[in-house]
């Protein structure tokens, strides 16, 4: 039997097309989400194959954020995959471009602004935005600092030129230096200094967007959002996250499907908050493992032991992912306030 929510009711599906309500009301942890459908097959030594449908408990990072219901095969024999079929990739492409169009239309905006880093996330988001809005309605910002590599900044400009969008190169070093001069005690704190650079870019994104009556497109994917791998009020200070329903592996796959150059698709991800930084080294996990643990154990129904057996990874890797998700929960919600007192 499989399950899904419809209008606050959990329905069970048998082998026929019969639908039977199992319970009413939407649990608190499922509010503000849309369902993520996962077709999960157990390893070959299992005697059963289950279909499972569940809601993500991930809270949106922007009011207009949405998930797309999708069918994602996770386990084929003993191999774990989050790859989408060509048909599913086309569906995602249409879904996301429609989403971008709706965000801009609902805001009454004239277009969109996006920060270009030379990485795969911003490249795919910009590519989808151009398909949704047209090149004339997308403005790219390349915002180098002294810790960014020349190659990445060159790639960022290359993407803008490939997409034929207007773009500006805005050196953030003078702005960042002003912060460092105002509070020199924080300069040697690698994380604090790196966050200043990220938040400076966010301010510039909104400065340009406000001046041009545009929306700011975020470039965060689901893997980053779930683990909190972003700067609070920095790279997630945005109006929407068009690729926020895709795991990192699916981002690469959709980018390749849309014709993004192979070297950009395969490039090692880096937030470049400081020199030599890479995402996977900082998280202590490669993205394929992270994606699989999220899909099977955090979003999915697998226990820790079942996930460990299926992926062939130690329990410490599962614990690491769960810790990242739990410790970053504050990043995925509005700032807390005390409850209203009623006299």
Secondary structure, 3 states (H helix, E strand, C coil): CEEEEECCEEEEECCCCCEEEEEECCCHHHCCCCEEEEEEECCCCCCCEEEEEEECCCCCCCCCCCCCCCCEECEECCEECCCCCHHHHHHHHHHHHHHHHHHHHHHCCCEEEEEECCCHHHHHHHHHHHHHHCHHHEEEEECCCCCCCHHHHHHHHHHHHHHCCEEEECCCHHHHHHHHHHCHHHCCCHHHHHHHHHHHHHHHHHHHHHHHCEEEEECCCHHHHHHCCCCCCCCCCCCEECCCCCCHHHHHHHHHHCCCCHHHHCCCCCCCCCCCCCHHHHHCCCHHHHHHHHHHHHCCCCCHHHHHHHHCCCHHHHHHHHHHHHHCHHHHCCCCCCCCCCC
